[in-house]
């Protein structure tokens, strides 16, 4: 099965969400707030060479 391509998860506690998804799925996160102009994080869902993309 390939990696997730794209979907957005709206949360009210970003640190709790990052902790949950990091522990359950092994995801890491990148802060894209500077580019988005609002608090926004991308989840890295696997190795860069694998099919798929990042979750936003």
N, CA, C and O atoms as a Maestro MAE file, in Angstrom:
{
 s_m_m2io_version
 :::
 2.0.0
}

f_m_ct {
 s_m_title
 :::
 protein
 m_atom[224] {
  # First column is atom index #
  i_m_mmod_type
  r_m_x_coord
  r_m_y_coord
  r_m_z_coord
  i_m_residue_number
  s_m_chain_name
  s_m_pdb_residue_name
  s_m_pdb_atom_name
  i_m_atomic_number
  :::
  1 25 0.839 -1.163 0.000 1 A "UNK " " N  " 7
  2 3 0.000 0.000 0.000 1 A "UNK " " CA " 6
  3 2 0.893 1.238 0.000 1 A "UNK " " C  " 6
  4 15 1.891 1.287 0.719 1 A "UNK " " O  " 8
  5 25 0.536 2.235 -0.803 2 A "UNK " " N  " 7
  6 3 1.289 3.482 -0.862 2 A "UNK " " CA " 6
  7 2 0.985 4.390 0.314 2 A "UNK " " C  " 6
  8 15 0.095 4.120 1.120 2 A "UNK " " O  " 8
  9 25 1.734 5.457 0.392 3 A "UNK " " N  " 7
  10 3 1.515 6.442 1.447 3 A "UNK " " CA " 6
  11 2 0.317 7.321 1.112 3 A "UNK " " C  " 6
  12 15 -0.141 7.360 -0.030 3 A "UNK " " O  " 8
  13 25 -0.182 8.023 2.122 4 A "UNK " " N  " 7
  14 3 -1.265 8.983 1.923 4 A "UNK " " CA " 6
  15 2 -0.821 10.075 0.965 4 A "UNK " " C  " 6
  16 15 0.337 10.490 0.988 4 A "UNK " " O  " 8
  17 25 -1.719 10.535 0.138 5 A "UNK " " N  " 7
  18 3 -1.415 11.595 -0.808 5 A "UNK " " CA " 6
  19 2 -1.710 12.956 -0.193 5 A "UNK " " C  " 6
  20 15 -0.817 13.800 -0.117 5 A "UNK " " O  " 8
  21 25 -2.923 13.183 0.242 6 A "UNK " " N  " 7
  22 3 -3.268 14.479 0.821 6 A "UNK " " CA " 6
  23 2 -4.598 14.408 1.557 6 A "UNK " " C  " 6
  24 15 -5.579 13.868 1.046 6 A "UNK " " O  " 8
  25 25 -4.613 14.952 2.742 7 A "UNK " " N  " 7
  26 3 -5.846 15.266 3.440 7 A "UNK " " CA " 6
  27 2 -5.486 16.218 4.563 7 A "UNK " " C  " 6
  28 15 -4.324 16.296 4.961 7 A "UNK " " O  " 8
  29 25 -6.451 16.931 5.068 8 A "UNK " " N  " 7
  30 3 -6.202 17.887 6.140 8 A "UNK " " CA " 6
  31 2 -6.948 17.464 7.394 8 A "UNK " " C  " 6
  32 15 -8.080 16.984 7.332 8 A "UNK " " O  " 8
  33 25 -6.299 17.649 8.521 9 A "UNK " " N  " 7
  34 3 -6.887 17.354 9.815 9 A "UNK " " CA " 6
  35 2 -6.927 18.667 10.585 9 A "UNK " " C  " 6
  36 15 -5.883 19.263 10.848 9 A "UNK " " O  " 8
  37 25 -8.102 19.115 10.942 10 A "UNK " " N  " 7
  38 3 -8.240 20.346 11.723 10 A "UNK " " CA " 6
  39 2 -8.247 19.967 13.200 10 A "UNK " " C  " 6
  40 15 -9.058 19.150 13.637 10 A "UNK " " O  " 8
  41 25 -7.342 20.563 13.960 11 A "UNK " " N  " 7
  42 3 -7.224 20.235 15.379 11 A "UNK " " CA " 6
  43 2 -7.221 21.523 16.201 11 A "UNK " " C  " 6
  44 15 -6.908 22.598 15.690 11 A "UNK " " O  " 8
  45 25 -7.572 21.398 17.475 12 A "UNK " " N  " 7
  46 3 -7.503 22.556 18.364 12 A "UNK " " CA " 6
  47 2 -6.325 22.463 19.327 12 A "UNK " " C  " 6
  48 15 -6.088 23.385 20.107 12 A "UNK " " O  " 8
  49 25 -5.586 21.358 19.279 13 A "UNK " " N  " 7
  50 3 -4.388 21.197 20.108 13 A "UNK " " CA " 6
  51 2 -3.312 20.522 19.255 13 A "UNK " " C  " 6
  52 15 -3.208 19.296 19.217 13 A "UNK " " O  " 8
  53 25 -2.521 21.342 18.578 14 A "UNK " " N  " 7
  54 3 -1.535 20.834 17.620 14 A "UNK " " CA " 6
  55 2 -0.505 19.917 18.280 14 A "UNK " " C  " 6
  56 15 -0.163 18.877 17.718 14 A "UNK " " O  " 8
  57 25 -0.013 20.280 19.444 15 A "UNK " " N  " 7
  58 3 1.002 19.450 20.094 15 A "UNK " " CA " 6
  59 2 0.449 18.077 20.457 15 A "UNK " " C  " 6
  60 15 1.141 17.069 20.309 15 A "UNK " " O  " 8
  61 25 -0.777 18.034 20.924 16 A "UNK " " N  " 7
  62 3 -1.409 16.747 21.249 16 A "UNK " " CA " 6
  63 2 -1.599 15.915 19.982 16 A "UNK " " C  " 6
  64 15 -1.341 14.711 19.987 16 A "UNK " " O  " 8
  65 25 -2.049 16.552 18.897 17 A "UNK " " N  " 7
  66 3 -2.246 15.836 17.631 17 A "UNK " " CA " 6
  67 2 -0.921 15.314 17.090 17 A "UNK " " C  " 6
  68 15 -0.851 14.171 16.639 17 A "UNK " " O  " 8
  69 25 0.126 16.127 17.127 18 A "UNK " " N  " 7
  70 3 1.435 15.672 16.649 18 A "UNK " " CA " 6
  71 2 1.938 14.500 17.482 18 A "UNK " " C  " 6
  72 15 2.515 13.555 16.944 18 A "UNK " " O  " 8
  73 25 1.721 14.559 18.793 19 A "UNK " " N  " 7
  74 3 2.127 13.450 19.653 19 A "UNK " " CA " 6
  75 2 1.364 12.175 19.331 19 A "UNK " " C  " 6
  76 15 1.952 11.096 19.254 19 A "UNK " " O  " 8
  77 25 0.054 12.298 19.141 20 A "UNK " " N  " 7
  78 3 -0.773 11.134 18.831 20 A "UNK " " CA " 6
  79 2 -0.373 10.497 17.503 20 A "UNK " " C  " 6
  80 15 -0.076 9.303 17.458 20 A "UNK " " O  " 8
  81 25 -0.361 11.280 16.419 21 A "UNK " " N  " 7
  82 3 -0.052 10.728 15.102 21 A "UNK " " CA " 6
  83 2 1.405 10.266 15.004 21 A "UNK " " C  " 6
  84 15 1.718 9.318 14.283 21 A "UNK " " O  " 8
  85 25 2.277 10.938 15.727 22 A "UNK " " N  " 7
  86 3 3.664 10.503 15.756 22 A "UNK " " CA " 6
  87 2 3.820 9.142 16.409 22 A "UNK " " C  " 6
  88 15 4.554 8.284 15.919 22 A "UNK " " O  " 8
  89 25 3.119 8.953 17.524 23 A "UNK " " N  " 7
  90 3 3.231 7.682 18.235 23 A "UNK " " CA " 6
  91 2 2.499 6.555 17.519 23 A "UNK " " C  " 6
  92 15 3.034 5.453 17.399 23 A "UNK " " O  " 8
  93 25 1.300 6.809 17.048 24 A "UNK " " N  " 7
  94 3 0.490 5.761 16.423 24 A "UNK " " CA " 6
  95 2 1.030 5.359 15.050 24 A "UNK " " C  " 6
  96 15 1.116 4.171 14.743 24 A "UNK " " O  " 8
  97 25 1.395 6.348 14.221 25 A "UNK " " N  " 7
  98 3 1.800 6.068 12.840 25 A "UNK " " CA " 6
  99 2 3.280 6.295 12.554 25 A "UNK " " C  " 6
  100 15 3.760 5.957 11.472 25 A "UNK " " O  " 8
  101 25 4.005 6.862 13.511 26 A "UNK " " N  " 7
  102 3 5.428 7.132 13.289 26 A "UNK " " CA " 6
  103 2 5.681 8.359 12.419 26 A "UNK " " C  " 6
  104 15 6.778 8.521 11.886 26 A "UNK " " O  " 8
  105 25 4.674 9.230 12.268 27 A "UNK " " N  " 7
  106 3 4.830 10.413 11.432 27 A "UNK " " CA " 6
  107 2 5.702 11.447 12.132 27 A "UNK " " C  " 6
  108 15 5.730 11.523 13.360 27 A "UNK " " O  " 8
  109 25 6.406 12.233 11.346 28 A "UNK " " N  " 7
  110 3 7.118 13.405 11.847 28 A "UNK " " CA " 6
  111 2 6.465 14.621 11.206 28 A "UNK " " C  " 6
  112 15 5.674 14.482 10.273 28 A "UNK " " O  " 8
  113 25 6.788 15.806 11.699 29 A "UNK " " N  " 7
  114 3 6.075 17.009 11.255 29 A "UNK " " CA " 6
  115 2 7.033 18.125 10.897 29 A "UNK " " C  " 6
  116 15 8.090 18.292 11.506 29 A "UNK " " O  " 8
  117 25 6.630 18.889 9.885 30 A "UNK " " N  " 7
  118 3 7.386 20.056 9.454 30 A "UNK " " CA " 6
  119 2 6.502 21.281 9.605 30 A "UNK " " C  " 6
  120 15 5.326 21.252 9.242 30 A "UNK " " O  " 8
  121 25 7.064 22.354 10.139 31 A "UNK " " N  " 7
  122 3 6.312 23.594 10.332 31 A "UNK " " CA " 6
  123 2 6.299 24.379 9.030 31 A "UNK " " C  " 6
  124 15 7.340 24.861 8.584 31 A "UNK " " O  " 8
  125 25 5.143 24.509 8.427 32 A "UNK " " N  " 7
  126 3 4.974 25.242 7.161 32 A "UNK " " CA " 6
  127 2 4.273 26.569 7.391 32 A "UNK " " C  " 6
  128 15 3.795 27.182 6.436 32 A "UNK " " O  " 8
  129 25 4.199 27.026 8.630 33 A "UNK " " N  " 7
  130 3 3.462 28.242 8.976 33 A "UNK " " CA " 6
  131 2 3.971 29.465 8.227 33 A "UNK " " C  " 6
  132 15 3.179 30.317 7.827 33 A "UNK " " O  " 8
  133 25 5.270 29.561 8.036 34 A "UNK " " N  " 7
  134 3 5.843 30.712 7.338 34 A "UNK " " CA " 6
  135 2 5.296 30.818 5.913 34 A "UNK " " C  " 6
  136 15 5.025 31.916 5.428 34 A "UNK " " O  " 8
  137 25 5.138 29.688 5.258 35 A "UNK " " N  " 7
  138 3 4.635 29.671 3.878 35 A "UNK " " CA " 6
  139 2 3.119 29.867 3.827 35 A "UNK " " C  " 6
  140 15 2.600 30.490 2.900 35 A "UNK " " O  " 8
  141 25 2.414 29.333 4.825 36 A "UNK " " N  " 7
  142 3 0.952 29.375 4.826 36 A "UNK " " CA " 6
  143 2 0.400 30.688 5.381 36 A "UNK " " C  " 6
  144 15 -0.733 31.068 5.086 36 A "UNK " " O  " 8
  145 25 1.211 31.375 6.188 37 A "UNK " " N  " 7
  146 3 0.740 32.608 6.801 37 A "UNK " " CA " 6
  147 2 -0.183 32.382 7.985 37 A "UNK " " C  " 6
  148 15 -0.823 33.314 8.472 37 A "UNK " " O  " 8
  149 25 -0.248 31.161 8.437 38 A "UNK " " N  " 7
  150 3 -1.076 30.760 9.578 38 A "UNK " " CA " 6
  151 2 -0.443 29.493 10.148 38 A "UNK " " C  " 6
  152 15 0.319 28.836 9.440 38 A "UNK " " O  " 8
  153 25 -0.723 29.125 11.385 39 A "UNK " " N  " 7
  154 3 -0.149 27.882 11.895 39 A "UNK " " CA " 6
  155 2 -0.547 26.703 11.001 39 A "UNK " " C  " 6
  156 15 -1.733 26.437 10.807 39 A "UNK " " O  " 8
  157 25 0.443 26.007 10.467 40 A "UNK " " N  " 7
  158 3 0.195 24.933 9.488 40 A "UNK " " CA " 6
  159 2 1.361 23.973 9.514 40 A "UNK " " C  " 6
  160 15 2.509 24.395 9.372 40 A "UNK " " O  " 8
  161 25 1.098 22.702 9.689 41 A "UNK " " N  " 7
  162 3 2.141 21.692 9.764 41 A "UNK " " CA " 6
  163 2 1.895 20.607 8.732 41 A "UNK " " C  " 6
  164 15 0.751 20.222 8.489 41 A "UNK " " O  " 8
  165 25 2.953 20.117 8.130 42 A "UNK " " N  " 7
  166 3 2.883 18.992 7.220 42 A "UNK " " CA " 6
  167 2 3.401 17.756 7.928 42 A "UNK " " C  " 6
  168 15 4.418 17.814 8.620 42 A "UNK " " O  " 8
  169 25 2.714 16.646 7.763 43 A "UNK " " N  " 7
  170 3 3.134 15.384 8.367 43 A "UNK " " CA " 6
  171 2 3.891 14.574 7.328 43 A "UNK " " C  " 6
  172 15 3.393 14.345 6.226 43 A "UNK " " O  " 8
  173 25 5.081 14.145 7.678 44 A "UNK " " N  " 7
  174 3 5.866 13.283 6.800 44 A "UNK " " CA " 6
  175 2 5.450 11.856 7.125 44 A "UNK " " C  " 6
  176 15 5.668 11.371 8.235 44 A "UNK " " O  " 8
  177 25 4.845 11.185 6.138 45 A "UNK " " N  " 7
  178 3 4.225 9.886 6.393 45 A "UNK " " CA " 6
  179 2 5.072 8.702 5.958 45 A "UNK " " C  " 6
  180 15 4.620 7.560 6.037 45 A "UNK " " O  " 8
  181 25 6.284 8.950 5.505 46 A "UNK " " N  " 7
  182 3 7.164 7.871 5.081 46 A "UNK " " CA " 6
  183 2 8.436 8.422 4.481 46 A "UNK " " C  " 6
  184 15 8.692 9.625 4.534 46 A "UNK " " O  " 8
  185 25 9.224 7.546 3.915 47 A "UNK " " N  " 7
  186 3 10.488 7.944 3.304 47 A "UNK " " CA " 6
  187 2 10.243 8.734 2.023 47 A "UNK " " C  " 6
  188 15 9.260 8.493 1.322 47 A "UNK " " O  " 8
  189 25 11.115 9.659 1.720 48 A "UNK " " N  " 7
  190 3 10.937 10.533 0.568 48 A "UNK " " CA " 6
  191 2 10.863 9.757 -0.740 48 A "UNK " " C  " 6
  192 15 10.156 10.194 -1.649 48 A "UNK " " O  " 8
  193 25 11.542 8.650 -0.880 49 A "UNK " " N  " 7
  194 3 11.547 7.893 -2.124 49 A "UNK " " CA " 6
  195 2 10.307 7.038 -2.338 49 A "UNK " " C  " 6
  196 15 10.135 6.476 -3.420 49 A "UNK " " O  " 8
  197 25 9.437 6.924 -1.337 50 A "UNK " " N  " 7
  198 3 8.240 6.108 -1.458 50 A "UNK " " CA " 6
  199 2 7.137 6.875 -2.195 50 A "UNK " " C  " 6
  200 15 7.108 8.105 -2.145 50 A "UNK " " O  " 8
  201 25 6.243 6.177 -2.868 51 A "UNK " " N  " 7
  202 3 5.116 6.873 -3.514 51 A "UNK " " CA " 6
  203 2 4.257 7.575 -2.460 51 A "UNK " " C  " 6
  204 15 4.122 7.091 -1.336 51 A "UNK " " O  " 8
  205 25 3.691 8.695 -2.826 52 A "UNK " " N  " 7
  206 3 2.823 9.428 -1.920 52 A "UNK " " CA " 6
  207 2 3.361 10.811 -1.656 52 A "UNK " " C  " 6
  208 15 4.261 11.282 -2.351 52 A "UNK " " O  " 8
  209 25 2.817 11.453 -0.665 53 A "UNK " " N  " 7
  210 3 3.204 12.814 -0.356 53 A "UNK " " CA " 6
  211 2 2.995 13.064 1.118 53 A "UNK " " C  " 6
  212 15 2.912 12.122 1.906 53 A "UNK " " O  " 8
  213 25 2.909 14.325 1.499 54 A "UNK " " N  " 7
  214 3 2.763 14.699 2.891 54 A "UNK " " CA " 6
  215 2 1.320 15.041 3.213 54 A "UNK " " C  " 6
  216 15 0.575 15.522 2.359 54 A "UNK " " O  " 8
  217 25 0.940 14.788 4.441 55 A "UNK " " N  " 7
  218 3 -0.385 15.130 4.922 55 A "UNK " " CA " 6
  219 2 -0.330 16.569 5.396 55 A "UNK " " C  " 6
  220 15 0.650 16.984 6.016 55 A "UNK " " O  " 8
  221 25 -1.365 17.326 5.113 56 A "UNK " " N  " 7
  222 3 -1.400 18.717 5.572 56 A "UNK " " CA " 6
  223 2 -2.558 18.899 6.510 56 A "UNK " " C  " 6
  224 15 -2.775 19.999 7.017 56 A "UNK " " O  " 8
  :::
 }
 m_bond[223] {
  # First column is bond index #
  i_m_from
  i_m_to
  i_m_order
  :::
  1 1 2 1
  2 2 3 1
  3 3 4 2
  4 3 5 1
  5 5 6 1
  6 6 7 1
  7 7 8 2
  8 7 9 1
  9 9 10 1
  10 10 11 1
  11 11 12 2
  12 11 13 1
  13 13 14 1
  14 14 15 1
  15 15 16 2
  16 15 17 1
  17 17 18 1
  18 18 19 1
  19 19 20 2
  20 19 21 1
  21 21 22 1
  22 22 23 1
  23 23 24 2
  24 23 25 1
  25 25 26 1
  26 26 27 1
  27 27 28 2
  28 27 29 1
  29 29 30 1
  30 30 31 1
  31 31 32 2
  32 31 33 1
  33 33 34 1
  34 34 35 1
  35 35 36 2
  36 35 37 1
  37 37 38 1
  38 38 39 1
  39 39 40 2
  40 39 41 1
  41 41 42 1
  42 42 43 1
  43 43 44 2
  44 43 45 1
  45 45 46 1
  46 46 47 1
  47 47 48 2
  48 47 49 1
  49 49 50 1
  50 50 51 1
  51 51 52 2
  52 51 53 1
  53 53 54 1
  54 54 55 1
  55 55 56 2
  56 55 57 1
  57 57 58 1
  58 58 59 1
  59 59 60 2
  60 59 61 1
  61 61 62 1
  62 62 63 1
  63 63 64 2
  64 63 65 1
  65 65 66 1
  66 66 67 1
  67 67 68 2
  68 67 69 1
  69 69 70 1
  70 70 71 1
  71 71 72 2
  72 71 73 1
  73 73 74 1
  74 74 75 1
  75 75 76 2
  76 75 77 1
  77 77 78 1
  78 78 79 1
  79 79 80 2
  80 79 81 1
  81 81 82 1
  82 82 83 1
  83 83 84 2
  84 83 85 1
  85 85 86 1
  86 86 87 1
  87 87 88 2
  88 87 89 1
  89 89 90 1
  90 90 91 1
  91 91 92 2
  92 91 93 1
  93 93 94 1
  94 94 95 1
  95 95 96 2
  96 95 97 1
  97 97 98 1
  98 98 99 1
  99 99 100 2
  100 99 101 1
  101 101 102 1
  102 102 103 1
  103 103 104 2
  104 103 105 1
  105 105 106 1
  106 106 107 1
  107 107 108 2
  108 107 109 1
  109 109 110 1
  110 110 111 1
  111 111 112 2
  112 111 113 1
  113 113 114 1
  114 114 115 1
  115 115 116 2
  116 115 117 1
  117 117 118 1
  118 118 119 1
  119 119 120 2
  120 119 121 1
  121 121 122 1
  122 122 123 1
  123 123 124 2
  124 123 125 1
  125 125 126 1
  126 126 127 1
  127 127 128 2
  128 127 129 1
  129 129 130 1
  130 130 131 1
  131 131 132 2
  132 131 133 1
  133 133 134 1
  134 134 135 1
  135 135 136 2
  136 135 137 1
  137 137 138 1
  138 138 139 1
  139 139 140 2
  140 139 141 1
  141 141 142 1
  142 142 143 1
  143 143 144 2
  144 143 145 1
  145 145 146 1
  146 146 147 1
  147 147 148 2
  148 147 149 1
  149 149 150 1
  150 150 151 1
  151 151 152 2
  152 151 153 1
  153 153 154 1
  154 154 155 1
  155 155 156 2
  156 155 157 1
  157 157 158 1
  158 158 159 1
  159 159 160 2
  160 159 161 1
  161 161 162 1
  162 162 163 1
  163 163 164 2
  164 163 165 1
  165 165 166 1
  166 166 167 1
  167 167 168 2
  168 167 169 1
  169 169 170 1
  170 170 171 1
  171 171 172 2
  172 171 173 1
  173 173 174 1
  174 174 175 1
  175 175 176 2
  176 175 177 1
  177 177 178 1
  178 178 179 1
  179 179 180 2
  180 179 181 1
  181 181 182 1
  182 182 183 1
  183 183 184 2
  184 183 185 1
  185 185 186 1
  186 186 187 1
  187 187 188 2
  188 187 189 1
  189 189 190 1
  190 190 191 1
  191 191 192 2
  192 191 193 1
  193 193 194 1
  194 194 195 1
  195 195 196 2
  196 195 197 1
  197 197 198 1
  198 198 199 1
  199 199 200 2
  200 199 201 1
  201 201 202 1
  202 202 203 1
  203 203 204 2
  204 203 205 1
  205 205 206 1
  206 206 207 1
  207 207 208 2
  208 207 209 1
  209 209 210 1
  210 210 211 1
  211 211 212 2
  212 211 213 1
  213 213 214 1
  214 214 215 1
  215 215 216 2
  216 215 217 1
  217 217 218 1
  218 218 219 1
  219 219 220 2
  220 219 221 1
  221 221 222 1
  222 222 223 1
  223 223 224 2
  :::
 }
}
